[in-house]
Amino acid sequence: MSTHHFRKFGGKGVGHQAMMEGFATAGDFLLALSVSALPAATKKNSKAVQKMISYLRKHGYVLIKDSASNRCLVLTPQGKKRARYYAMKRISARVIARPKHWDGKWRIIMFDIATEERTKRNAFRSLIQRLGAAMLQKSVWIHPFDCAREVEELKSFFGLSSRQVRVIVGDIGDDREFRKLFKL
């Protein structure tokens, strides 16, 4: 269970400080809470924090647990599910930066996800395609620019191992078709 400690809402926190500063939506807040990335709240935004926590509690995304010295926000199963939704939304909106000059190397993305996990495999493939990769074979895709960080995020999101997904940098032989496709 994800737990984040804080003293009074909007006060100076301890541990993971489950307050928001600069989060536009409850989804942003929930996603940040799920990955322990919330900055400390300030007096300036304490009302916004209280309002956000109230919204999340009302919708069943978080619970507040009191202990002797502090209060904790705990993501509920529904909150975790919602946080994963926002994480997926952010990942699928990613775009690989195109450098001024291509380094001449192809990033080869290979994955081996079991048939029993067809939904996961298809979703992973779809997101690789959204990142701009081109299919070389059904489970082998290529991209001309560095996409290791994005693939690593997808791997983590889907709970895949390094044995299931790899990104290597290499040569693919006659790449004229792909150079044309990527306008290189």
C-alpha positions as CSV (number, residue, x, y, z in Angstrom):
1,M,0.0,0.0,0.0
2,S,1.4,3.4,-0.9
3,T,1.6,5.6,2.2
4,H,2.7,9.2,2.3
5,H,3.2,11.0,5.6
6,F,2.4,14.6,6.4
7,R,1.5,16.8,9.4
8,K,-1.4,19.0,9.2
9,F,-2.7,19.5,5.6
10,G,-0.6,22.2,4.2
11,G,1.9,22.2,7.0
12,K,5.5,21.2,6.9
13,G,5.6,17.5,6.1
14,V,7.8,14.5,7.1
15,G,8.8,11.6,5.0
16,H,7.2,11.6,1.6
17,Q,5.5,14.9,1.5
18,A,2.1,14.3,0.1
19,M,1.2,17.8,-0.9
20,M,0.9,19.3,-4.2
21,E,2.5,22.3,-5.7
22,G,1.9,23.0,-9.4
23,F,-0.3,20.0,-10.1
24,A,-3.1,21.0,-12.4
25,T,-5.6,18.2,-11.8
26,A,-6.6,15.5,-9.3
27,G,-5.1,13.1,-11.8
28,D,-1.7,14.8,-11.6
29,F,-1.9,14.8,-7.8
30,L,-2.9,11.1,-7.7
31,L,-0.2,10.1,-10.2
32,A,2.5,12.0,-8.2
33,L,1.3,10.5,-5.0
34,S,1.5,7.0,-6.5
35,V,5.2,7.5,-7.5
36,S,6.2,9.4,-4.3
37,A,7.1,12.5,-6.2
38,L,5.2,15.2,-4.4
39,P,7.0,18.3,-3.3
40,A,6.3,20.0,0.0
41,A,3.2,22.2,0.2
42,T,3.4,25.8,1.0
43,K,1.0,28.0,2.9
44,K,0.2,29.6,-0.4
45,N,-1.4,26.4,-1.8
46,S,-2.6,24.7,1.4
47,K,-6.3,25.4,0.6
48,A,-5.8,23.9,-2.9
49,V,-4.1,20.9,-1.2
50,Q,-7.1,20.5,1.2
51,K,-9.5,20.7,-1.7
52,M,-7.6,18.2,-3.7
53,I,-7.4,15.7,-0.8
54,S,-11.1,16.2,-0.2
55,Y,-11.9,15.5,-3.8
56,L,-9.7,12.3,-3.8
57,R,-11.3,11.1,-0.6
58,K,-14.8,11.8,-1.8
59,H,-14.1,9.7,-5.0
60,G,-12.5,6.8,-3.0
61,Y,-9.0,7.3,-4.3
62,V,-7.3,7.9,-1.0
63,L,-7.8,7.2,2.7
64,I,-6.4,9.2,5.5
65,K,-4.7,7.2,8.3
66,D,-3.9,8.9,11.6
67,S,-1.1,7.8,13.8
68,A,0.3,9.3,17.0
69,S,2.7,11.8,15.3
70,N,1.3,12.3,11.8
71,R,-1.3,11.6,9.1
72,C,-0.8,9.4,6.1
73,L,-2.5,9.4,2.7
74,V,-3.0,5.9,1.5
75,L,-3.9,5.1,-2.1
76,T,-6.9,2.7,-2.3
77,P,-7.1,0.0,-4.9
78,Q,-9.3,2.3,-6.9
79,G,-6.7,5.1,-6.5
80,K,-3.9,2.9,-7.7
81,K,-6.0,1.9,-10.7
82,R,-6.7,5.6,-11.4
83,A,-3.0,6.5,-11.0
84,R,-2.1,3.8,-13.5
85,Y,-4.6,5.3,-15.9
86,Y,-2.9,8.7,-15.7
87,A,0.5,7.1,-16.0
88,M,-0.6,5.3,-19.2
89,K,-2.1,8.6,-20.5
90,R,1.2,10.4,-19.9
91,I,3.3,7.6,-21.5
92,S,1.1,7.4,-24.5
93,A,1.4,11.1,-25.1
94,R,5.3,11.0,-25.2
95,V,7.2,12.1,-28.2
96,I,10.8,11.1,-28.9
97,A,12.9,14.3,-29.4
98,R,14.4,14.6,-32.9
99,P,18.0,15.8,-32.8
100,K,19.3,18.1,-35.5
101,H,21.7,15.5,-36.8
102,W,21.0,11.7,-36.8
103,D,23.9,9.7,-35.4
104,G,23.4,6.9,-38.0
105,K,22.5,4.3,-35.4
106,W,19.3,2.4,-35.1
107,R,17.6,1.7,-31.8
108,I,16.3,-1.9,-32.1
109,I,13.5,-2.6,-29.7
110,M,12.9,-6.4,-29.2
111,F,10.3,-7.9,-27.0
112,D,9.1,-11.3,-26.1
113,I,5.8,-11.2,-24.2
114,A,4.0,-14.6,-23.8
115,T,0.9,-15.4,-25.7
116,E,-1.0,-15.7,-22.5
117,E,-0.4,-12.0,-22.0
118,R,-1.8,-11.0,-25.4
119,T,-3.5,-7.9,-24.1
120,K,-0.3,-6.6,-22.5
121,R,1.7,-7.5,-25.6
122,N,-0.7,-5.7,-27.9
123,A,-0.8,-2.6,-25.7
124,F,3.0,-2.6,-25.5
125,R,3.3,-2.9,-29.3
126,S,0.7,-0.1,-29.8
127,L,2.6,2.2,-27.5
128,I,5.9,1.5,-29.2
129,Q,4.3,2.4,-32.5
130,R,2.9,5.6,-30.9
131,L,6.5,6.5,-29.9
132,G,7.2,6.6,-33.6
133,A,9.0,3.2,-34.0
134,A,8.6,1.2,-37.2
135,M,8.1,-2.5,-37.3
136,L,11.0,-4.6,-38.6
137,Q,9.3,-7.8,-37.5
138,K,6.2,-8.4,-35.3
139,S,8.2,-8.2,-32.1
140,V,11.2,-6.2,-33.4
141,W,10.8,-2.5,-33.9
142,I,13.3,0.2,-34.8
143,H,13.7,3.9,-34.1
144,P,16.4,6.2,-35.3
145,F,16.6,8.3,-32.1
146,D,17.3,7.5,-28.5
147,C,14.2,6.0,-27.0
148,A,15.7,3.9,-24.2
149,R,14.1,6.0,-21.5
150,E,10.7,5.8,-23.0
151,V,10.9,2.0,-23.5
152,E,12.2,1.6,-20.0
153,E,9.1,3.5,-18.7
154,L,6.9,1.2,-20.8
155,K,8.7,-1.8,-19.5
156,S,8.3,-0.7,-15.9
157,F,4.6,0.3,-16.4
158,F,3.8,-3.2,-17.8
159,G,6.0,-5.0,-15.2
160,L,8.2,-6.5,-17.9
161,S,11.7,-7.8,-17.3
162,S,15.0,-7.1,-19.2
163,R,14.6,-10.6,-20.6
164,Q,11.3,-9.7,-22.1
165,V,12.2,-6.2,-23.5
166,R,15.6,-5.0,-24.8
167,V,16.8,-2.0,-26.7
168,I,20.0,-2.3,-28.5
169,V,21.8,0.1,-30.7
170,G,23.0,-1.3,-34.0
171,D,23.0,-1.6,-37.8
172,I,20.0,-3.1,-39.6
173,G,21.7,-3.6,-43.0
174,D,20.0,-2.0,-46.0
175,D,18.0,0.8,-44.3
176,R,17.1,2.9,-47.3
177,E,13.4,2.2,-46.8
178,F,13.5,3.2,-43.2
179,R,15.7,6.3,-43.8
180,K,12.9,7.4,-46.3
181,L,10.2,6.6,-43.8
182,F,11.9,8.6,-41.0
183,K,13.0,11.3,-43.5
184,L,16.7,11.0,-42.6
